[in-house]
Amino acid sequence: MIRPCEADAAAQSFQAAGEFLGAAPFGSGHINDSYRVVFREGGSNRSYLLQRINTRVFTDPAALMQNVERVTSHIARQVAEAPDHDRRVLALIPSKDDRSFYMEANGGCWRMMPFIEGAQTLDRIEFPHQAFHIAAAFGRFQQQLASLPAPQLNDTIPDFHNTAKRFEALEKTIESDDANRVQFAGSEIASAIARKAMTSVLLEADLPERIAHNDTKSSNVLLDDVTGEGLCVIDLDTVMPGLALYDFGDMVRSMASSAAEDERDLSRIELQFPVFEALVRGYLETAGGLLAAREKQFLAFSGKLITFENGLRFLSDYLSGDIYYKVHREGHNLDRCRAQFKLVESIERQEGRMNGLVETLT
């Protein structure tokens, strides 16, 4: 846990103008620690987002921040003529030693960005049109980065969406049972094993490599307060080479479920088809010209695969003793796993209808 004084010191290590007024915890992310910090300049206050990068998860923060710098600079050039260009891409505040991040002597790594005003994120969507705008924003993000010049972006988490390797990791975790929890997850382990064959489908489909966001949940797009349009894609830690379908699949996983990802009442969990349709329409509106025909054929499947993959990850973390995701109650990661696997079952029941919609729209 970060003490407020650490955040205060980090905030004042960046080139933000004015008098530092304070920092307060912000957001609900699972990985990094985030703070809203306020500086006062010229009689008015200005807010910034300060984040401490989780270096246990992102072991090379300098490479991560190199990616963020390249991605934000590239998009900034493309939106430079827009009247609200400063709201359509993140901007990095340089540290006092003119880097895109501040590195503490103990290895802690921080970054700071201006708050984008007049916009909000949604932890959960309430209406299909919100899913449409979010999917359109992520599709536009992929389209914008299709022209990013060489070299290739750094892999911030190698094999992040390699579902087959995620399954192998689960098998090793089950075998070692270091936290002595396998006995409590028998049915979840059986569900995982029963679906092992799907883990290599996308890897063997000969799909083109693209730049993917890799964490396309609703809270990673800023929506305009007035129009509801998706303005700016945020949380760029996992932007790296991958498949376009990783992003679409994670949108389905995170937005089309009828309940939260840690819902304990599994009877409440099902795929909401109107939300799935909105995601397909929004994504194809902006990324449709980028995608090859064979990528479009796997849109429905990708939702099932990435949901299953996240269930594997939650299950592995539970069996390992909760070392990756933040947990807020006993068995939290196991609850998350169960919810993901229940959503997979709902997708399986509706997969024919989902594929029919995609065929109609493409």
Buried (B, 14 or more C-beta within 10 A) or exposed (E): EBEEEBBBBBBBBBEBEBEBEEBEEBBEBEBBBBBBBBBEEEEEEBBBBBBBBBBEBBEBBEBBBBBBBBBBBBBBEBBEEEEEBBBBBBEBBBBEEEBBBBBEEEEBBBBBBBBBEEBEBBEBBEEBBBBBBBBBBBBBBBBBBEEBEEEEBBBBBEEBBBBBBBBBBBBEBBEEEEBEBBEEBEEBBEBBEEBBEBBBBBBEBEBEEBBBBBBBBBBBBBBBEEEBBBBBBBBBBBBBEBBBBBBBBBBBBBBBBEBBBBBEEBEEBBBBBEBBBBBBBBBBBBBBEBBEEEBBBBBBBBBBBBBBBBBBBBBBBBBBEBEBBEBEEEBBBBBBBBBBBBBBBBBEEBBEEBBEBBEEBB
